[in-house]
Amino acid sequence: MAASADLAVHEAEGPSLEVRLAGLRTIKVKRRLLAVVLVASDALACTLAVALSQMAYHRSIDLDVDAAVVAGGFPIYLLAALQTGAHNPAVARRPSDSIKSATIALAVTAAIFFFGLFAAKIGASISRVQVGQTLLFTLLLGVIGRYAIAKGSMRVLGLQPFADLCIYDDVPFRPNHGKGAIRAADVGLDPNLARPDMVVRLGELARSMDRIVIHCSPERRAVWTRAVRCVDIRSEIVMPELRELMPLEIRNRNGEVSVVLANGPLRWHHRWTKNLFDRTVASLTLLALLPLMALIALAVKLDSPGPVFFRQDRIGLGNRRFHIWKFRTMWLDDLDPKALRLTERDDPRVTRVGGFLRRTSLDELPQFLNVIVGQMSLVGPRPHAIESRAGSSLYWEVDSTYWFRHTLRPGITGLAQIRGLRGSTFRENDLTNRLQADLEYVANWSLLGDIRILFQTLSVICHRNAF
């Protein structure tokens, strides 16, 4: 009876809590409305684009044609958008991600559309100019609509677009806790499955929430774990002692619980896609550049005695060593296989042809062979020699996270290179800056990102730090 009386008291004190949680519950409704608005905005953009294209091409609008094109093409776009997350409210709040996901979905739709025309053998009867105009108008109108929606969603949803119920038991509130933070004792909540009223109470509090997060002492974790498994939403329990480990997930293997610390940043289909893209582009590029590479090889041979190529040990995928290939740019007696000495501007060890090759990055062309055999990628963190130094310190002595960059294959170019972070590392800061760019690339890899970096590399082939 005493416990029931305590619960009644907490219920009487509950209106402020219930009002607060009711406000959180509206977030889910707002997110669903945002998804509907996104679909409607894309449909409107498609409809207007077809109409504008007709006006530009025929000086008139045929509503039947407009309706037929939208009815035939928009469902395909919706399916593609489902795969890219273009209508995911969480993505829609970020203008760049929202526009990118929608653009990819539109590109997939266009590819399917053109394939359909080819398969049906009716491509000759449709104006390519008008189709191009329609796609361009769709893209422009879609970008405008999504940018406006993203800005509006930030005002509507705020910084936290999810309704999280955070229950604290026997531990203090974390700084900057959200609106969904409650103390178990303050709301008469006890994770006791022998008390049906407590089970019902937890279910009522969790209603329409996105997630339950439990903050409690280690001694209380077992009872809370059993309790949250009774509710029908995602539930988590905070374990601060795992912060140093930063596990990716927890698995149950043969009756033993383990934490997953690393599994490589790319899933198998991403690795397959990146590998196929790298080897295909590298093979075609190498084939196209064979005459140029033959001329460079001849120039190297005529300029100074010694081999045409220079081979050096570098750190590769998984921190395993491999031999990188370059055109030789130094005099034979001055070669530095272990990279014990940094290259300087006007370095006397560099030959005349070698200086030109370094300034134009042409000495790197043989690395397309490394890509083809699977030792390197077109894009990735640049591989370094094991003895490389920043100032007077070895790279990993400057920052131990240096080793983390090798969870992807090293690349001919990378994010650090297009940002101008290349050349000799005379200061520790030179390494730190490019290391941050490499880790950013590893954490955010995408095929479109690789393509963007490849195009941007063209503008930094010749760089003041290349010597």
C-alpha atoms as one frame of an Amber mdcrd trajectory, in Angstrom:
protein
   0.000   0.000   0.000   2.850   2.362   0.810   4.345   1.866  -2.646   0.954
   2.535  -4.257   0.603   5.715  -2.230   4.061   6.882  -3.331   3.145   6.222
  -6.949  -0.091   8.203  -6.536   1.862  11.137  -5.143   4.211  11.087  -8.128
   1.258  10.887 -10.508  -0.224  13.943  -8.815   3.056  15.767  -9.415   3.139
  14.557 -12.992   1.404  17.201 -15.142   4.618  19.141 -15.836   6.351  15.905
 -16.734   3.486  14.731 -18.915   3.350  18.082 -20.679   7.083  17.907 -21.312
   6.896  14.373 -22.679   3.853  15.250 -24.763   5.953  17.947 -26.415   8.605
  15.361 -27.222   6.020  13.001 -28.683   5.005  15.600 -31.238   8.493  15.325
 -32.734   7.603  12.000 -34.362   4.491  13.543 -35.893   6.521  16.483 -37.201
   9.073  14.130 -38.748   6.347  12.191 -40.562   4.890  15.454 -41.854   8.365
  16.491 -43.000   8.690  13.276 -45.026   5.298  13.956 -46.636   6.354  17.531
 -47.444   9.546  16.237 -49.057   7.629  13.829 -51.294   5.143  16.559 -52.220
   7.956  19.014 -52.961   9.714  16.535 -55.248   6.442  15.696 -57.012   5.734
  19.393 -57.552   9.268  19.960 -58.851   8.849  17.101 -61.321   5.441  18.333
 -62.506   6.607  21.929 -62.967   9.788  20.764 -64.691   7.838  18.829 -67.319
   5.555  21.844 -67.866   8.489  24.274 -68.166  10.242  21.942 -70.586   7.134
  21.791 -72.757   6.868  25.583 -72.700  10.530  25.952 -73.673  10.299  23.373
 -76.457   6.725  23.568 -77.790   5.560  26.959 -76.444   2.552  25.190 -74.946
   1.632  22.759 -72.162  -0.042  19.401 -72.747  -1.484  18.381 -69.368  -2.011
  14.802 -70.496   1.684  14.445 -71.397   2.671  16.137 -68.141   0.538  13.724
 -66.114   1.791  10.677 -68.060   5.473  11.582 -67.570   5.021  12.245 -63.852
   2.954   9.093 -63.358   5.565   7.002 -65.146   8.754   8.559 -63.809   7.987
   9.683 -60.281   7.353   6.184 -58.838  10.788   5.155 -60.137  12.267   8.204
 -58.439  10.506   7.317 -55.189  12.027   3.827 -55.224  15.486   5.259 -55.904
  14.983   7.880 -53.191  14.087   5.134 -50.750  17.534   3.615 -51.300  19.422
   6.924 -51.003  17.436   8.140 -47.981  16.270  11.236 -49.845  13.019  11.356
 -47.859  14.567  10.498 -44.515  13.675  13.427 -42.205  17.038  13.195 -40.439
  18.826  13.642 -43.785  16.401  16.324 -44.948  17.472  18.647 -42.133  20.967
  19.002 -43.668  20.779  20.887 -46.997  23.908  19.327 -48.522  22.942  15.740
 -47.628  19.337  16.290 -48.675  20.317  17.685 -52.070  22.972  15.015 -52.631
  20.653  12.097 -51.865  17.913  13.520 -54.098  20.388  14.176 -56.934  21.629
  10.588 -56.816  18.041   9.327 -56.907  17.322  11.586 -59.904  20.437  10.285
 -61.702  19.337   6.692 -61.132  15.856   7.557 -62.425  17.348   9.163 -65.549
  19.523   6.103 -66.183  16.535   3.762 -65.878  14.477   6.054 -68.110  17.104
   6.093 -70.878  17.576   2.346 -70.605  13.826   1.947 -71.004  13.848   4.089
 -74.133  16.709   2.040 -75.551  15.073  -1.295 -74.706  11.735  -0.206 -76.205
  13.490   1.207 -79.301  11.544   4.466 -79.098  14.457   6.776 -78.312  14.489
   8.258 -81.818  10.952   9.603 -81.413  11.753  11.547 -78.225  13.733  14.761
 -78.167  16.952  14.398 -76.182  17.021  18.178 -75.760  13.614  18.176 -74.119
  14.526  15.265 -71.869  17.690  17.105 -70.852  15.709  20.272 -70.171  13.260
  18.331 -68.019  16.023  16.790 -65.938  17.741  20.151 -65.516  14.519  21.889
 -64.450  13.736  19.027 -62.064  17.160  19.320 -60.503  17.005  23.104 -60.114
  13.473  23.158 -58.696  14.226  20.191 -56.452  17.335  21.865 -55.044  15.400
  25.062 -54.299  12.600  23.139 -52.605  14.903  20.968 -50.521  17.030  23.885
 -49.401  13.939  25.735 -48.221  12.580  22.647 -46.463  15.919  22.006 -44.725
  16.009  25.531 -43.359  12.391  25.322 -42.230  12.844  21.918 -40.600  15.607
  23.273 -38.375  13.145  25.785 -36.947  10.374  23.214 -36.559  12.366  20.252
 -35.211  15.178  22.120 -33.498  18.653  20.719 -32.926  17.382  17.357 -31.617
  14.924  15.746 -34.049  14.355  12.621 -31.955  12.257  11.957 -28.859  14.618
  10.308 -26.393  13.424   9.317 -22.914  16.528   9.367 -20.701  15.971   7.676
 -17.325  18.485   8.386 -14.545  18.685   6.002 -11.589  21.285   6.364  -8.822
  23.483   8.636 -10.986  23.458  12.435 -11.482  22.130  14.143 -14.577  24.630
  14.637 -17.359  25.416  18.248 -18.289  23.138  19.651 -20.998  20.637  16.825
 -20.646  17.643  17.049 -22.934  13.940  17.596 -22.300  13.381  13.862 -22.009
  15.650  13.449 -18.974  13.839  12.188 -15.859  14.832  10.731 -12.509  13.336
   7.297 -11.875  12.712   8.145  -8.212  10.954  11.414  -9.079   8.360   9.669
 -11.235   7.899   6.621  -8.991   9.637   4.296 -11.418  11.291   1.112 -10.221
  12.449  -1.617 -12.640  10.701  -4.363 -10.739   8.964  -6.851 -13.043   7.127
  -8.343 -10.046   5.069  -5.132  -9.864   2.658  -4.821 -12.808   1.996  -1.171
 -11.978   5.665  -0.374 -12.545   5.714  -2.229 -15.862   2.635  -0.282 -16.978
   4.190   2.972 -15.782   7.318   2.399 -17.873   5.187   1.546 -20.906   3.170
   4.748 -20.522   6.268   6.901 -20.241   7.813   5.207 -23.293   4.707   5.638
 -25.457   5.494   7.261 -28.831   9.143   7.846 -27.921  11.949   7.070 -30.352
  14.312   5.609 -27.810  14.849   4.878 -24.103  18.321   5.550 -22.714  19.106
   4.265 -19.218  21.726   5.956 -17.037  22.285   3.922 -13.881  24.914   2.466
 -11.572  26.542  -0.853 -12.580  24.624  -2.651  -9.834  21.276  -1.621 -11.348
  22.016  -2.497 -14.986  20.741  -6.069 -14.838  17.274  -5.108 -13.528  16.965
  -2.200 -15.956  18.015  -4.445 -18.841  15.143  -6.818 -18.074  12.707  -3.934
 -17.639  13.374  -2.114 -20.935  12.995  -5.337 -22.873   9.297  -5.150 -22.013
   8.722  -1.995 -24.078   8.244  -1.808 -27.813  10.894   0.780 -28.743  14.664
   0.835 -29.095  16.357   0.820 -25.697  19.955   1.436 -24.667  21.951   1.501
 -21.452  24.912   3.843 -20.931  28.218   2.252 -19.879  30.787   5.039 -19.327
  33.614   2.567 -18.729  33.484   1.606 -22.414  34.244   5.163 -23.516  37.959
   4.415 -23.851  37.236   1.363 -26.017  34.738   3.165 -28.296  33.114  -0.146
 -29.399  31.162  -0.280 -32.654  28.683  -2.867 -31.413  28.204  -5.717 -28.937
  27.845  -9.314 -30.055  26.968 -12.616 -28.429  29.355 -15.314 -29.596  28.929
 -18.868 -28.296  27.494 -17.641 -25.027  30.196 -15.005 -24.523  29.562 -11.276
 -24.963  32.165  -9.311 -26.916  32.467  -5.717 -28.019  33.319  -5.033 -31.663
  36.164  -2.519 -31.819  36.779  -2.386 -35.579  35.471  -4.075 -38.696  36.874
  -1.783 -41.373  35.000   1.349 -42.424  33.516  -0.163 -45.577  30.940  -2.903
 -45.974  31.622  -5.642 -48.476  29.563  -4.076 -51.280  31.295  -0.721 -50.761
  34.699  -2.422 -50.887  33.647  -4.253 -54.051  32.388  -1.036 -55.652  35.519
   0.938 -54.759  37.798  -1.874 -55.932  35.974  -2.258 -59.259  35.976   1.507
 -59.825  39.684   1.808 -58.975  40.869  -1.008 -61.203  38.652  -0.069 -64.139
  39.685   3.602 -64.145  43.347   2.763 -63.454  43.465   0.254 -66.330  41.904
   2.692 -68.801  44.101   5.556 -67.611  47.271   3.477 -67.797  46.388   2.377
 -71.317  45.811   5.978 -72.394  49.029   7.211 -70.754  51.358   4.498 -72.065
  52.857   6.752 -74.800  53.489   9.535 -72.252  54.998   7.088 -69.762  57.278
   5.686 -72.482  58.556   9.215 -73.226  59.116   9.868 -69.500  61.000   6.588
 -69.142  63.220   7.548 -72.079  63.859  11.007 -70.591  64.793   9.520 -67.195
  67.188   7.057 -68.845  68.872   9.711 -70.976  69.116  12.252 -68.153  71.058
  10.143 -65.656  72.432   6.605 -65.305  70.382   4.098 -63.364  66.990   2.368
 -63.481  63.880   4.102 -64.809  61.735   3.181 -61.811  62.245   3.688 -58.088
  60.724   1.162 -55.701  60.209   1.912 -52.015  58.584   0.217 -49.000  55.436
   2.046 -47.883  52.772   1.399 -45.226  49.593   0.083 -46.833  46.217  -1.396
 -45.954  46.077  -2.796 -42.424  49.534  -1.297 -41.721  51.092  -3.953 -43.965
  54.044  -2.995 -46.139  54.074  -2.976 -49.924  56.395  -1.724 -52.679  55.315
   1.528 -54.305  56.434   2.355 -57.849  57.573   5.789 -59.047  59.711   7.181
 -61.827  63.220   7.723 -60.480  63.824  11.416 -59.812  67.168  11.341 -57.915
  70.719  10.552 -58.855  71.478   6.876 -58.388  73.965   7.424 -55.554  71.500
   9.703 -53.686  68.490   7.402 -53.626  66.855   7.226 -50.184  64.843   3.960
 -49.977  63.987   4.499 -46.292  63.070   8.207 -46.633  65.526   9.108 -43.875
  65.946  12.629 -45.258  63.119  14.954 -46.301  63.207  16.362 -49.809  63.920
  20.102 -49.859  63.334  22.837 -52.401  66.162  22.837 -54.963  67.374  19.556
 -53.493  70.761  18.687 -55.093  69.839  14.981 -55.045  67.090  15.560 -57.635
  67.970  15.322 -61.339  66.868  17.848 -63.952  64.171  15.586 -65.356  63.332
  14.497 -61.808  62.663  18.083 -60.757  60.170  18.502 -63.598  58.489  15.185
 -62.792  58.126  16.131 -59.123  56.714  19.591 -59.850  54.088  18.122 -62.191
  53.457  14.949 -60.131  54.243  12.856 -63.221  56.641  10.735 -61.168  53.539
   9.177 -59.530  52.121   7.679 -62.768  53.552   4.145 -62.235  51.361   3.882
 -59.132  48.459   3.037 -61.425  50.157  -0.384 -61.517  49.892  -0.533 -57.718
  46.173   0.193 -58.073  45.622  -2.512 -60.674  47.280  -5.205 -58.528  45.196
  -4.124 -55.507  47.892  -2.525 -53.326  46.556   1.023 -53.689  43.401   2.934
 -54.593  42.960   5.951 -56.816  41.827   7.927 -53.756  42.886   7.380 -50.174
  45.432   8.475 -47.574  48.868   8.867 -49.178  51.207   5.987 -48.205  54.363
   6.869 -46.270  57.688   5.183 -45.712  58.105   3.523 -42.328  60.914   5.924
 -41.333  59.107   9.116 -42.391  59.376  11.972 -39.932  57.586  15.187 -39.109
  60.279  17.462 -37.800  62.450  15.135 -35.725  59.672  12.690 -34.724  58.376
   9.605 -36.476  54.826  10.025 -37.701  53.224   7.735 -35.125  55.193   9.438
 -32.369  53.499  12.709 -33.260  50.001  11.189 -33.059  49.176   7.548 -32.314
  45.957   7.822 -34.364  48.248   7.859 -37.401  47.783   4.098 -37.662  43.978
   4.485 -37.963  44.307   5.953 -41.474  45.368   2.563 -42.843  41.930   0.950
 -42.571  41.546   1.918 -46.247  43.970   1.275 -49.087  46.390   4.175 -49.638
  45.693   6.367 -52.636  47.451   8.157 -55.462  45.582  11.263 -54.359  43.365
  12.097 -51.397  41.442  14.663 -49.431  44.616  16.066 -47.889  46.170  16.553
 -51.324  43.296  18.560 -52.815  43.406  20.771 -49.712  47.038  21.575 -50.461
  48.385  19.463 -47.572  51.256  17.773 -49.374  55.025  17.856 -49.621  57.677
  17.411 -46.956  56.683  17.448 -43.297  59.238  19.830 -41.822  57.041  20.510
 -38.773  54.840  18.235 -36.686  51.886  20.441 -37.603  52.383  19.496 -41.266
  51.548  15.901 -40.382  48.732  16.753 -37.962  46.811  18.741 -40.577  46.934
  16.071 -43.262  46.261  13.321 -40.706  42.992  15.016 -39.768  42.036  15.181
 -43.452  42.893  11.487 -43.909  40.826  10.412 -40.903  37.945  12.562 -42.152
  38.120  10.778 -45.508  38.210   7.327 -43.862  35.182   8.168 -41.707  33.091
   9.621 -44.544  34.014   7.554 -47.618  31.656   7.535 -50.578  32.123   6.756
 -54.261  30.851  10.207 -55.206  33.426  11.669 -52.823  36.183   9.739 -54.631
  34.996  11.044 -57.994  34.906  14.608 -56.669  38.445  14.297 -55.279  39.723
  12.909 -58.606  38.349  15.894 -60.511  39.684  18.365 -57.947  43.103  16.722
 -58.136  43.463  18.047 -61.673  43.744  21.577 -60.261  46.525  20.696 -57.777
  48.769  18.448 -59.907  51.266  21.283 -59.987  51.705  22.619 -56.447  54.222
  24.873 -54.713  54.943  22.123 -52.163  55.792  19.588 -54.888  59.608  19.437
 -55.035
